[in-house]
Amino acid sequence: MTGTAPRPPRRSTLLRVTTVVAAAVPLCTAGWFGWQALDHPDPAGATAASAPPTTAASPGGTGTDGATGTADPAAAPLTPPVAPPPSSEAPAPEPPAGTPPQAPTPTPAAAGGLAGRTVVLDPGHNPGNVAHTAEINRQVDIGNARKECDTTGTETNAGYSEAEYTLDVSRRARAILTARGAKVVLVQDGDRPWGPCIDERARAGADAHADAAVSVHGDGGPASGSGFHVIMPARVTAGKADTSAIVEPSHRLGLLLRDRFHTATGEPYADYIAEQGLDTRSDLGGLNLSTVPKVFIECGNMRNSTDAKRMTDPQWRQQAAQGIADALTAFLTTQ
């Protein structure tokens, strides 16, 4: 045997690997928890990140072609949409069920759009005519004939006269039209003992440089008939009468008056005269001699008990005035 010292025994390879793995696992685990704490500070962030993105609907809920659609997921924003800032005005409360609709806001014409326009209102007859029969019975030239200067008019069975009715409604209509800015001229305002004659009434439009004129009447038809009608001028070219220039605009005024009066009052078209509430005549001096657009309205049949009840009611007369004023307003603002 020689004389050298023996080497110590070697550890196995499996033991060394096991030792390294056991040391590395705790270190990796601790590092993973630290990264999670830094990247996601609270659980809510993880929840929000996992939720699908939403897109804001376009105003009105429709596209440019008017068809309702859904958002394209590919076009979804990467960040949540920002809510619009709160309105400074509170939303209008819903009206309770059964609430009647509110009246519309007045149009410019209703609120003063007739400034610079002139209207003539001709209250038919005169309460004083009954005491001046000689004056009103004299004949005047109406172009194609001669007729009485004026008449007393009709009345209800209870004695409410046409002249009282026409003056009251004309005054009411004047108040409405004046509030809308128009200058309104009454041919007579209860300030004359009788008349005036029909030729003077016809001239009133030209004298006032009026844009339009309406003669207000109540009819004295058969007691069985009811309703109102509007009388428009026929084309008359005879003597001092020439309605050629006013026939067309008067017809337009007549249509408006028929429609607005019917809407305002609920009065039906006359069932004993005219056609659909319209008549055309060539025998009325107040129309034949007019040089401005002009029509007559027979607001109802004062000899009919139903019409008489309406026409003696002040509330209904206010509605009648409203219809007349609305027709003139429409005529003057749509030319």
C-alpha positions as YAML, in Angstrom:
chain: A
units: angstrom
residues:
- id: 1
  name: MET
  ca: [0.00, 0.00, 0.00]
- id: 2
  name: THR
  ca: [1.20, 3.38, -0.74]
- id: 3
  name: GLY
  ca: [1.15, 6.28, 1.83]
- id: 4
  name: THR
  ca: [-1.81, 8.98, 0.42]
- id: 5
  name: ALA
  ca: [-5.02, 10.11, 2.38]
- id: 6
  name: PRO
  ca: [-8.59, 8.87, 1.18]
- id: 7
  name: ARG
  ca: [-11.17, 11.45, -0.74]
- id: 8
  name: PRO
  ca: [-14.54, 12.36, 0.97]
- id: 9
  name: PRO
  ca: [-17.70, 10.79, -0.49]
- id: 10
  name: ARG
  ca: [-19.67, 12.82, -3.35]
- id: 11
  name: ARG
  ca: [-23.41, 13.97, -3.01]
- id: 12
  name: SER
  ca: [-25.87, 12.70, -5.59]
- id: 13
  name: THR
  ca: [-27.06, 14.91, -8.53]
- id: 14
  name: LEU
  ca: [-30.83, 14.46, -7.67]
- id: 15
  name: LEU
  ca: [-30.31, 15.94, -4.25]
- id: 16
  name: ARG
  ca: [-28.72, 19.10, -5.67]
- id: 17
  name: VAL
  ca: [-31.61, 19.72, -8.16]
- id: 18
  name: THR
  ca: [-34.24, 19.28, -5.50]
- id: 19
  name: THR
  ca: [-32.54, 21.83, -3.31]
- id: 20
  name: VAL
  ca: [-32.47, 24.48, -6.07]
- id: 21
  name: VAL
  ca: [-36.15, 24.04, -7.01]
- id: 22
  name: ALA
  ca: [-37.27, 24.27, -3.40]
- id: 23
  name: ALA
  ca: [-35.50, 27.59, -3.03]
- id: 24
  name: ALA
  ca: [-36.80, 29.08, -6.33]
- id: 25
  name: VAL
  ca: [-40.54, 28.38, -5.93]
- id: 26
  name: PRO
  ca: [-41.12, 30.65, -2.91]
- id: 27
  name: LEU
  ca: [-39.21, 33.45, -4.58]
- id: 28
  name: CYS
  ca: [-41.29, 33.25, -7.81]
- id: 29
  name: THR
  ca: [-44.55, 33.12, -5.88]
- id: 30
  name: ALA
  ca: [-43.67, 36.23, -3.89]
- id: 31
  name: GLY
  ca: [-42.69, 38.05, -7.09]
- id: 32
  name: TRP
  ca: [-46.01, 37.22, -8.81]
- id: 33
  name: PHE
  ca: [-48.08, 38.59, -5.88]
- id: 34
  name: GLY
  ca: [-46.02, 41.78, -5.88]
- id: 35
  name: TRP
  ca: [-46.62, 42.32, -9.61]
- id: 36
  name: GLN
  ca: [-50.37, 41.85, -9.16]
- id: 37
  name: ALA
  ca: [-50.45, 44.42, -6.36]
- id: 38
  name: LEU
  ca: [-48.71, 46.99, -8.55]
- id: 39
  name: ASP
  ca: [-50.68, 46.35, -11.78]
- id: 40
  name: HIS
  ca: [-54.23, 46.05, -10.25]
- id: 41
  name: PRO
  ca: [-54.56, 48.15, -7.11]
- id: 42
  name: ASP
  ca: [-58.15, 47.06, -6.38]
- id: 43
  name: PRO
  ca: [-60.52, 44.27, -7.36]
- id: 44
  name: ALA
  ca: [-63.00, 46.67, -9.01]
- id: 45
  name: GLY
  ca: [-60.48, 47.49, -11.73]
- id: 46
  name: ALA
  ca: [-60.32, 43.85, -12.70]
- id: 47
  name: THR
  ca: [-64.09, 43.65, -12.93]
- id: 48
  name: ALA
  ca: [-64.35, 46.77, -15.12]
- id: 49
  name: ALA
  ca: [-61.61, 45.57, -17.39]
- id: 50
  name: SER
  ca: [-63.45, 42.32, -18.03]
- id: 51
  name: ALA
  ca: [-66.79, 44.02, -18.89]
- id: 52
  name: PRO
  ca: [-67.63, 44.47, -22.62]
- id: 53
  name: PRO
  ca: [-67.32, 48.06, -23.92]
- id: 54
  name: THR
  ca: [-70.51, 50.05, -24.61]
- id: 55
  name: THR
  ca: [-71.24, 52.63, -27.30]
- id: 56
  name: ALA
  ca: [-73.41, 55.74, -26.95]
- id: 57
  name: ALA
  ca: [-76.59, 55.82, -29.06]
- id: 58
  name: SER
  ca: [-76.84, 58.58, -31.65]
- id: 59
  name: PRO
  ca: [-79.38, 61.36, -30.93]
- id: 60
  name: GLY
  ca: [-82.85, 60.15, -31.81]
- id: 61
  name: GLY
  ca: [-81.73, 56.54, -32.02]
- id: 62
  name: THR
  ca: [-81.50, 56.48, -35.83]
- id: 63
  name: GLY
  ca: [-78.78, 56.63, -38.42]
- id: 64
  name: THR
  ca: [-78.53, 59.05, -41.28]
- id: 65
  name: ASP
  ca: [-80.73, 56.83, -43.42]
- id: 66
  name: GLY
  ca: [-83.45, 56.94, -40.78]
- id: 67
  name: ALA
  ca: [-83.26, 53.22, -39.95]
- id: 68
  name: THR
  ca: [-82.84, 52.15, -36.35]
- id: 69
  name: GLY
  ca: [-79.71, 49.99, -35.86]
- id: 70
  name: THR
  ca: [-77.18, 48.62, -33.36]
- id: 71
  name: ALA
  ca: [-73.57, 49.69, -32.89]
- id: 72
  name: ASP
  ca: [-70.78, 47.81, -34.69]
- id: 73
  name: PRO
  ca: [-68.63, 46.07, -32.04]
- id: 74
  name: ALA
  ca: [-65.55, 46.77, -34.14]
- id: 75
  name: ALA
  ca: [-66.24, 50.48, -33.86]
- id: 76
  name: ALA
  ca: [-66.67, 50.40, -30.07]
- id: 77
  name: PRO
  ca: [-64.53, 52.98, -28.26]
- id: 78
  name: LEU
  ca: [-61.60, 51.76, -26.21]
- id: 79
  name: THR
  ca: [-62.60, 54.01, -23.34]
- id: 80
  name: PRO
  ca: [-66.06, 54.34, -21.76]
- id: 81
  name: PRO
  ca: [-68.21, 57.14, -23.29]
- id: 82
  name: VAL
  ca: [-68.36, 60.40, -21.40]
- id: 83
  name: ALA
  ca: [-71.85, 61.32, -20.20]
- id: 84
  name: PRO
  ca: [-73.16, 64.71, -21.46]
- id: 85
  name: PRO
  ca: [-73.13, 67.53, -18.92]
- id: 86
  name: PRO
  ca: [-76.37, 67.92, -16.99]
- id: 87
  name: SER
  ca: [-78.87, 70.38, -18.51]
- id: 88
  name: SER
  ca: [-79.41, 73.61, -16.67]
- id: 89
  name: GLU
  ca: [-83.13, 73.32, -17.34]
- id: 90
  name: ALA
  ca: [-85.33, 70.80, -15.64]
- id: 91
  name: PRO
  ca: [-87.39, 68.65, -18.03]
- id: 92
  name: ALA
  ca: [-90.99, 69.74, -18.50]
- id: 93
  name: PRO
  ca: [-93.32, 67.63, -16.35]
- id: 94
  name: GLU
  ca: [-95.75, 65.36, -18.11]
- id: 95
  name: PRO
  ca: [-99.32, 66.76, -18.03]
- id: 96
  name: PRO
  ca: [-101.80, 64.72, -15.99]
- id: 97
  name: ALA
  ca: [-103.95, 62.30, -17.90]
- id: 98
  name: GLY
  ca: [-107.03, 63.94, -19.33]
- id: 99
  name: THR
  ca: [-105.53, 67.43, -19.42]
- id: 100
  name: PRO
  ca: [-106.91, 69.36, -22.43]
- id: 101
  name: PRO
  ca: [-104.33, 70.53, -24.97]
- id: 102
  name: GLN
  ca: [-102.96, 73.99, -24.43]
- id: 103
  name: ALA
  ca: [-103.68, 76.73, -26.93]
- id: 104
  name: PRO
  ca: [-100.82, 77.23, -29.40]
- id: 105
  name: THR
  ca: [-98.48, 80.18, -29.02]
- id: 106
  name: PRO
  ca: [-99.91, 83.12, -30.98]
- id: 107
  name: THR
  ca: [-98.44, 83.49, -34.45]
- id: 108
  name: PRO
  ca: [-96.71, 86.73, -35.40]
- id: 109
  name: ALA
  ca: [-99.89, 87.79, -37.19]
- id: 110
  name: ALA
  ca: [-101.93, 87.21, -34.03]
- id: 111
  name: ALA
  ca: [-99.38, 89.07, -31.90]
- id: 112
  name: GLY
  ca: [-99.23, 92.25, -33.97]
- id: 113
  name: GLY
  ca: [-98.46, 91.25, -37.53]
- id: 114
  name: LEU
  ca: [-101.18, 93.49, -39.01]
- id: 115
  name: ALA
  ca: [-99.31, 96.71, -38.38]
- id: 116
  name: GLY
  ca: [-99.74, 99.02, -41.35]
- id: 117
  name: ARG
  ca: [-102.86, 97.25, -42.62]
- id: 118
  name: THR
  ca: [-106.30, 98.87, -42.74]
- id: 119
  name: VAL
  ca: [-109.62, 97.05, -42.48]
- id: 120
  name: VAL
  ca: [-113.16, 98.37, -42.94]
- id: 121
  name: LEU
  ca: [-115.98, 96.73, -40.99]
- id: 122
  name: ASP
  ca: [-119.48, 97.60, -42.14]
- id: 123
  name: PRO
  ca: [-122.14, 96.87, -39.49]
- id: 124
  name: GLY
  ca: [-125.25, 96.24, -41.56]
- id: 125
  name: HIS
  ca: [-128.19, 98.67, -41.17]
- id: 126
  name: ASN
  ca: [-128.58, 101.07, -38.24]
- id: 127
  name: PRO
  ca: [-130.78, 100.90, -35.12]
- id: 128
  name: GLY
  ca: [-132.06, 104.41, -36.00]
- id: 129
  name: ASN
  ca: [-133.27, 103.45, -39.49]
- id: 130
  name: VAL
  ca: [-136.76, 102.64, -38.23]
- id: 131
  name: ALA
  ca: [-137.27, 106.32, -37.41]
- id: 132
  name: HIS
  ca: [-135.96, 107.55, -40.77]
- id: 133
  name: THR
  ca: [-137.92, 105.63, -43.36]
- id: 134
  name: ALA
  ca: [-138.10, 108.53, -45.81]
- id: 135
  name: GLU
  ca: [-134.35, 108.90, -45.88]
- id: 136
  name: ILE
  ca: [-133.53, 105.21, -46.23]
- id: 137
  name: ASN
  ca: [-136.18, 104.57, -48.88]
- id: 138
  name: ARG
  ca: [-134.74, 106.96, -51.43]
- id: 139
  name: GLN
  ca: [-133.19, 105.24, -54.48]
- id: 140
  name: VAL
  ca: [-129.46, 105.18, -55.17]
- id: 141
  name: ASP
  ca: [-127.47, 104.03, -58.19]
- id: 142
  name: ILE
  ca: [-125.60, 100.74, -57.72]
- id: 143
  name: GLY
  ca: [-124.24, 100.51, -61.27]
- id: 144
  name: ASN
  ca: [-126.53, 97.94, -62.82]
- id: 145
  name: ALA
  ca: [-129.74, 99.05, -61.05]
- id: 146
  name: ARG
  ca: [-131.23, 101.42, -58.51]
- id: 147
  name: LYS
  ca: [-132.04, 100.32, -54.97]
- id: 148
  name: GLU
  ca: [-133.14, 101.73, -51.60]
- id: 149
  name: CYS
  ca: [-130.52, 103.71, -49.74]
- id: 150
  name: ASP
  ca: [-130.76, 101.27, -46.80]
- id: 151
  name: THR
  ca: [-133.28, 99.09, -44.95]
- id: 152
  name: THR
  ca: [-134.20, 98.45, -41.34]
- id: 153
  name: GLY
  ca: [-132.94, 94.88, -41.40]
- id: 154
  name: THR
  ca: [-134.53, 91.92, -39.64]
- id: 155
  name: GLU
  ca: [-134.86, 90.81, -36.01]
- id: 156
  name: THR
  ca: [-135.47, 87.76, -33.83]
- id: 157
  name: ASN
  ca: [-138.96, 86.83, -32.70]
- id: 158
  name: ALA
  ca: [-138.06, 88.34, -29.33]
- id: 159
  name: GLY
  ca: [-137.20, 91.69, -30.94]
- id: 160
  name: TYR
  ca: [-133.38, 91.61, -30.98]
- id: 161
  name: SER
  ca: [-132.59, 93.59, -34.11]
- id: 162
  name: GLU
  ca: [-130.08, 92.81, -36.82]
- id: 163
  name: ALA
  ca: [-128.67, 96.32, -36.46]
- id: 164
  name: GLU
  ca: [-127.90, 95.72, -32.78]
- id: 165
  name: TYR
  ca: [-126.29, 92.40, -33.57]
- id: 166
  name: THR
  ca: [-124.09, 93.67, -36.40]
- id: 167
  name: LEU
  ca: [-122.81, 96.66, -34.44]
- id: 168
  name: ASP
  ca: [-121.94, 94.49, -31.41]
- id: 169
  name: VAL
  ca: [-120.05, 91.88, -33.45]
- id: 170
  name: SER
  ca: [-118.24, 94.54, -35.49]
- id: 171
  name: ARG
  ca: [-117.03, 96.26, -32.35]
- id: 172
  name: ARG
  ca: [-115.79, 92.94, -30.95]
- id: 173
  name: ALA
  ca: [-113.95, 92.14, -34.18]
- id: 174
  name: ARG
  ca: [-112.45, 95.63, -34.20]
- id: 175
  name: ALA
  ca: [-110.97, 95.04, -30.73]
- id: 176
  name: ILE
  ca: [-109.33, 91.78, -31.87]
- id: 177
  name: LEU
  ca: [-107.91, 93.25, -35.07]
- id: 178
  name: THR
  ca: [-106.69, 96.40, -33.33]
- id: 179
  name: ALA
  ca: [-104.81, 94.23, -30.82]
- id: 180
  name: ARG
  ca: [-103.10, 92.58, -33.79]
- id: 181
  name: GLY
  ca: [-101.89, 95.92, -35.07]
- id: 182
  name: ALA
  ca: [-104.47, 96.77, -37.73]
- id: 183
  name: LYS
  ca: [-106.20, 100.08, -38.23]
- id: 184
  name: VAL
  ca: [-109.93, 99.36, -38.20]
- id: 185
  name: VAL
  ca: [-112.58, 101.71, -39.56]
- id: 186
  name: LEU
  ca: [-116.27, 101.17, -38.82]
- id: 187
  name: VAL
  ca: [-118.64, 102.57, -41.44]
- id: 188
  name: GLN
  ca: [-120.97, 103.51, -38.60]
- id: 189
  name: ASP
  ca: [-120.35, 103.14, -34.89]
- id: 190
  name: GLY
  ca: [-123.76, 104.02, -33.48]
- id: 191
  name: ASP
  ca: [-122.86, 107.66, -34.05]
- id: 192
  name: ARG
  ca: [-125.27, 108.33, -36.93]
- id: 193
  name: PRO
  ca: [-129.04, 108.74, -36.70]
- id: 194
  name: TRP
  ca: [-129.59, 106.53, -39.74]
- id: 195
  name: GLY
  ca: [-127.75, 104.89, -42.65]
- id: 196
  name: PRO
  ca: [-125.41, 105.47, -44.27]
- id: 197
  name: CYS
  ca: [-126.69, 104.58, -47.73]
- id: 198
  name: ILE
  ca: [-125.29, 101.52, -49.50]
- id: 199
  name: ASP
  ca: [-123.29, 103.56, -52.02]
- id: 200
  name: GLU
  ca: [-121.54, 105.41, -49.19]
- id: 201
  name: ARG
  ca: [-120.86, 102.11, -47.44]
- id: 202
  name: ALA
  ca: [-119.24, 100.82, -50.62]
- id: 203
  name: ARG
  ca: [-117.02, 103.90, -50.90]
- id: 204
  name: ALA
  ca: [-115.80, 103.53, -47.32]
- id: 205
  name: GLY
  ca: [-113.12, 101.04, -48.32]
- id: 206
  name: ALA
  ca: [-111.57, 103.36, -50.86]
- id: 207
  name: ASP
  ca: [-111.92, 106.38, -48.58]
- id: 208
  name: ALA
  ca: [-109.99, 104.56, -45.84]
- id: 209
  name: HIS
  ca: [-107.42, 103.12, -48.29]
- id: 210
  name: ALA
  ca: [-108.40, 99.76, -46.85]
- id: 211
  name: ASP
  ca: [-106.82, 96.44, -47.71]
- id: 212
  name: ALA
  ca: [-110.14, 94.60, -47.24]
- id: 213
  name: ALA
  ca: [-113.69, 95.09, -46.03]
- id: 214
  name: VAL
  ca: [-116.38, 92.88, -44.50]
- id: 215
  name: SER
  ca: [-120.05, 93.77, -44.14]
- id: 216
  name: VAL
  ca: [-121.64, 92.04, -41.15]
- id: 217
  name: HIS
  ca: [-125.28, 90.95, -41.30]
- id: 218
  name: GLY
  ca: [-127.89, 88.60, -39.91]
- id: 219
  name: ASP
  ca: [-130.37, 87.03, -42.32]
- id: 220
  name: GLY
  ca: [-134.16, 87.05, -42.19]
- id: 221
  name: GLY
  ca: [-134.88, 83.78, -44.00]
- id: 222
  name: PRO
  ca: [-137.62, 81.19, -43.51]
- id: 223
  name: ALA
  ca: [-138.02, 80.08, -39.91]
- id: 224
  name: SER
  ca: [-137.33, 76.47, -40.92]
- id: 225
  name: GLY
  ca: [-133.89, 77.34, -42.32]
- id: 226
  name: SER
  ca: [-130.70, 77.79, -40.34]
- id: 227
  name: GLY
  ca: [-126.99, 78.37, -40.78]
- id: 228
  name: PHE
  ca: [-124.70, 81.09, -42.13]
- id: 229
  name: HIS
  ca: [-123.41, 82.00, -45.56]
- id: 230
  name: VAL
  ca: [-120.90, 84.36, -47.16]
- id: 231
  name: ILE
  ca: [-121.80, 86.54, -50.16]
- id: 232
  name: MET
  ca: [-119.11, 87.42, -52.71]
- id: 233
  name: PRO
  ca: [-119.28, 89.94, -55.55]
- id: 234
  name: ALA
  ca: [-120.09, 88.84, -59.07]
- id: 235
  name: ARG
  ca: [-118.26, 90.40, -62.00]
- id: 236
  name: VAL
  ca: [-120.22, 93.58, -62.73]
- id: 237
  name: THR
  ca: [-119.16, 96.18, -65.28]
- id: 238
  name: ALA
  ca: [-122.13, 98.50, -65.66]
- id: 239
  name: GLY
  ca: [-122.47, 102.21, -65.11]
- id: 240
  name: LYS
  ca: [-120.42, 103.26, -62.09]
- id: 241
  name: ALA
  ca: [-119.84, 99.64, -61.05]
- id: 242
  name: ASP
  ca: [-116.73, 97.68, -62.02]
- id: 243
  name: THR
  ca: [-115.81, 94.75, -59.81]
- id: 244
  name: SER
  ca: [-113.30, 93.22, -62.23]
- id: 245
  name: ALA
  ca: [-110.30, 93.93, -60.02]
- id: 246
  name: ILE
  ca: [-111.85, 92.70, -56.76]
- id: 247
  name: VAL
  ca: [-113.65, 89.50, -57.80]
- id: 248
  name: GLU
  ca: [-110.66, 87.19, -57.35]
- id: 249
  name: PRO
  ca: [-109.34, 88.56, -54.03]
- id: 250
  name: SER
  ca: [-112.89, 88.85, -52.71]
- id: 251
  name: HIS
  ca: [-113.46, 85.20, -53.55]
- id: 252
  name: ARG
  ca: [-110.33, 84.26, -51.60]
- id: 253
  name: LEU
  ca: [-111.50, 86.38, -48.67]
- id: 254
  name: GLY
  ca: [-114.92, 84.72, -48.87]
- id: 255
  name: LEU
  ca: [-113.46, 81.23, -48.65]
- id: 256
  name: LEU
  ca: [-111.32, 82.20, -45.66]
- id: 257
  name: LEU
  ca: [-114.26, 83.84, -43.94]
- id: 258
  name: ARG
  ca: [-116.49, 80.81, -44.46]
- id: 259
  name: ASP
  ca: [-113.88, 78.45, -43.04]
- id: 260
  name: ARG
  ca: [-112.72, 80.59, -40.11]
- id: 261
  name: PHE
  ca: [-116.26, 81.55, -39.09]
- id: 262
  name: HIS
  ca: [-117.37, 77.92, -39.14]
- id: 263
  name: THR
  ca: [-114.34, 76.89, -37.06]
- id: 264
  name: ALA
  ca: [-114.80, 79.66, -34.50]
- id: 265
  name: THR
  ca: [-118.56, 79.32, -34.00]
- id: 266
  name: GLY
  ca: [-119.55, 75.79, -35.01]
- id: 267
  name: GLU
  ca: [-122.41, 77.34, -37.00]
- id: 268
  name: PRO
  ca: [-123.37, 75.10, -39.93]
- id: 269
  name: TYR
  ca: [-123.57, 76.31, -43.51]
- id: 270
  name: ALA
  ca: [-126.99, 77.62, -44.46]
- id: 271
  name: ASP
  ca: [-129.41, 74.86, -45.47]
- id: 272
  name: TYR
  ca: [-131.93, 77.17, -47.15]
- id: 273
  name: ILE
  ca: [-129.76, 79.34, -49.40]
- id: 274
  name: ALA
  ca: [-126.31, 79.40, -51.07]
- id: 275
  name: GLU
  ca: [-124.13, 76.36, -51.74]
- id: 276
  name: GLN
  ca: [-121.72, 75.07, -49.11]
- id: 277
  name: GLY
  ca: [-121.96, 78.39, -47.31]
- id: 278
  name: LEU
  ca: [-121.05, 80.50, -50.36]
- id: 279
  name: ASP
  ca: [-123.13, 82.72, -52.62]
- id: 280
  name: THR
  ca: [-122.27, 85.16, -55.42]
- id: 281
  name: ARG
  ca: [-124.50, 88.14, -56.13]
- id: 282
  name: SER
  ca: [-124.63, 91.09, -58.50]
- id: 283
  name: ASP
  ca: [-127.52, 93.01, -56.89]
- id: 284
  name: LEU
  ca: [-125.86, 94.39, -53.76]
- id: 285
  name: GLY
  ca: [-124.68, 97.99, -53.98]
- id: 286
  name: GLY
  ca: [-122.22, 97.48, -51.13]
- id: 287
  name: LEU
  ca: [-120.35, 94.98, -53.33]
- id: 288
  name: ASN
  ca: [-120.99, 96.38, -56.81]
- id: 289
  name: LEU
  ca: [-119.49, 99.76, -55.98]
- id: 290
  name: SER
  ca: [-116.58, 98.59, -53.84]
- id: 291
  name: THR
  ca: [-113.06, 99.05, -55.17]
- id: 292
  name: VAL
  ca: [-111.36, 96.99, -52.43]
- id: 293
  name: PRO
  ca: [-111.83, 93.26, -51.74]
- id: 294
  name: LYS
  ca: [-115.11, 92.94, -49.89]
- id: 295
  name: VAL
  ca: [-117.64, 90.30, -48.85]
- id: 296
  name: PHE
  ca: [-120.85, 90.11, -46.83]
- id: 297
  name: ILE
  ca: [-121.47, 87.55, -44.11]
- id: 298
  name: GLU
  ca: [-124.96, 86.55, -43.00]
- id: 299
  name: CYS
  ca: [-123.97, 85.15, -39.62]
- id: 300
  name: GLY
  ca: [-127.17, 83.17, -39.14]
- id: 301
  name: ASN
  ca: [-130.92, 83.24, -39.69]
- id: 302
  name: MET
  ca: [-132.44, 85.45, -37.02]
- id: 303
  name: ARG
  ca: [-135.90, 84.08, -37.81]
- id: 304
  name: ASN
  ca: [-134.83, 80.59, -36.84]
- id: 305
  name: SER
  ca: [-135.15, 79.82, -33.12]
- id: 306
  name: THR
  ca: [-131.87, 77.90, -32.90]
- id: 307
  name: ASP
  ca: [-129.86, 80.56, -34.70]
- id: 308
  name: ALA
  ca: [-131.59, 83.32, -32.75]
- id: 309
  name: LYS
  ca: [-130.55, 81.68, -29.47]
- id: 310
  name: ARG
  ca: [-126.93, 81.67, -30.60]
- id: 311
  name: MET
  ca: [-126.93, 85.20, -31.97]
- id: 312
  name: THR
  ca: [-128.39, 86.68, -28.79]
- id: 313
  name: ASP
  ca: [-125.68, 85.02, -26.68]
- id: 314
  name: PRO
  ca: [-122.76, 87.42, -26.01]
- id: 315
  name: GLN
  ca: [-120.30, 84.52, -25.78]
- id: 316
  name: TRP
  ca: [-121.32, 83.26, -29.20]
- id: 317
  name: ARG
  ca: [-121.09, 86.78, -30.63]
- id: 318
  name: GLN
  ca: [-117.51, 86.91, -29.37]
- id: 319
  name: GLN
  ca: [-116.82, 83.69, -31.25]
- id: 320
  name: ALA
  ca: [-118.41, 85.20, -34.36]
- id: 321
  name: ALA
  ca: [-116.13, 88.22, -34.05]
- id: 322
  name: GLN
  ca: [-113.16, 85.90, -33.61]
- id: 323
  name: GLY
  ca: [-113.99, 84.07, -36.82]
- id: 324
  name: ILE
  ca: [-114.28, 87.33, -38.77]
- id: 325
  name: ALA
  ca: [-111.02, 88.67, -37.35]
- id: 326
  name: ASP
  ca: [-109.18, 85.42, -38.02]
- id: 327
  name: ALA
  ca: [-110.34, 85.39, -41.64]
- id: 328
  name: LEU
  ca: [-109.19, 88.96, -42.23]
- id: 329
  name: THR
  ca: [-105.87, 88.21, -40.52]
- id: 330
  name: ALA
  ca: [-105.31, 85.18, -42.74]
- id: 331
  name: PHE
  ca: [-106.26, 87.17, -45.84]
- id: 332
  name: LEU
  ca: [-103.87, 90.00, -45.03]
- id: 333
  name: THR
  ca: [-100.93, 87.82, -44.07]
- id: 334
  name: THR
  ca: [-101.03, 85.27, -46.90]
- id: 335
  name: GLN
  ca: [-101.24, 87.55, -49.94]
...
